[in-house]
C-alpha cells in the first residue's frame, strides 16, 4: 500500500484533526473526519439513492470547507498516477 499523507485540517488542535491521504497505487483518497450526529446521518441516508442505511463497512464523515485545497491535492496525486 502506497499511502501518501497530504495534509490535516489547518485549524487542528492535534486532538481532533480531519486528515487527507492519497493512495495512488489503489487509486483512492482516504479521509478522516468527524462523525455526523444522528440527525445528519438520517438526513444523508434519506436523501441517498442507495438502498437503506450506510453499511457497516462505510461511513459518512464531515470535513470543514477549509480542507478543500487538501482534497484537491489528493485528487491530483491520484489522477497524476493514472497518467504514468
C-alpha positions in Angstrom: 0.0 0.0 0.0 1.4 3.4 -1.0 -0.4 5.8 1.2 0.8 9.4 0.9 0.0 11.9 3.6 -1.5 15.0 2.0 -2.4 17.2 5.0 -4.5 17.8 8.0 -7.1 20.5 8.9 -5.1 23.7 9.1 -7.0 24.8 12.2 -6.5 21.5 14.0 -5.8 21.3 17.7 -3.9 18.0 17.1 -6.6 16.1 19.1 -9.4 16.4 16.5 -7.7 16.5 13.2 -9.5 15.7 9.9 -6.8 14.3 7.6 -6.4 13.6 3.9 -4.2 10.9 2.3 -3.8 9.7 -1.3 -3.2 6.1 -2.3 -2.0 6.4 -5.9 -1.4 2.6 -6.3 -5.0 1.8 -5.3 -6.4 4.9 -7.0 -8.1 6.0 -3.8 -8.4 9.0 -1.5 -8.6 8.4 2.2 -10.3 10.8 4.5 -10.5 11.1 8.3 -13.3 13.4 9.6 -15.9 13.9 12.2 -18.8 11.5 12.6 -22.1 13.2 11.9 -24.8 13.4 14.6 -27.8 11.1 14.3 -30.0 13.7 12.6 -27.4 14.3 9.9 -26.8 10.6 9.4 -30.5 10.1 9.0 -30.8 13.0 6.6 -27.9 11.8 4.4 -29.3 8.2 4.3 -32.7 9.5 3.5 -31.5 11.7 0.6 -29.3 8.9 -0.9 -30.4 6.8 -3.9 -28.8 3.8 -2.2 -30.9 1.1 -0.7 -31.1 1.5 3.1 -28.7 2.8 5.7 -25.0 3.2 5.3 -23.4 -0.3 5.5 -21.1 -1.1 8.5 -18.1 -1.1 6.2 -18.7 2.5 5.1 -19.1 5.9 6.9 -20.4 9.4 6.4 -17.8 11.9 7.6 -17.8 15.7 7.9 -14.9 17.8 6.7 -14.5 21.6 7.0 -14.6 23.5 3.7 -11.1 24.9 4.6 -9.8 21.4 3.7 -10.9 21.7 0.0 -7.3 22.5 -1.1 -6.0 19.3 0.6 -8.8 17.2 -1.0 -7.9 18.7 -4.4 -4.2 17.9 -3.8 -5.1 14.3 -3.0 -7.3 14.1 -6.1 -4.4 15.5 -8.2 -2.0 12.9 -6.7 -4.2 10.0 -7.6 -5.1 11.4 -11.0 -1.5 12.0 -11.9 -0.6 8.5 -11.1 -3.1 7.3 -13.7 -1.2 9.2 -16.3 2.1 7.3 -15.6 
